[in-house]
Amino acid sequence: MEQHPDPPGLTLLDWLNDQGSLTLRLTDAGADDFHVQLLVQQSQPARADEAQALGISVGEPVWTREVLLHTAGAPRVFARSVAPLAAVSASNIDLQSLGTRSLGLLLFSNPKVTRGPLQISRYPSAWLPSPWAEQQADCWGRRSLFSDGELSLLVCEVFLPGWPAG
């Protein structure tokens, strides 16, 4: 990060590097005003960056979930999670029926799930949902690979403009 020409501010960098549950941190920061807004949950072709991270072919169908995480009265984080379809079926983690429940709480409460290293970078605005894509929002995100042996799940969390405050 220290070599990036335009690194994020220290407050955002602290959030990006946090190894704990983002759901719990957002809940605390928003005085327990937290909820998940489900945008998409369906099979989609893997993007090139996702395929590389998951060790699959570009365009291979993956289980995809996109949500907005709301706290303190507004959407604060866009999250996109992807996993190979075969792994979702074979895993003991029930991803299909999450609905508006937090994926993070599910992952962090399972002792069999391990988290790989965090990768931090700017997130392409074209990949954001409306209205941020149209505004060409300049956002930082992080991603990591969660695994339970059967399942490899790539979770990307993008901090929307104005969060965290300060």
Disulfide bonds with the S-S distance in Angstrom:
none
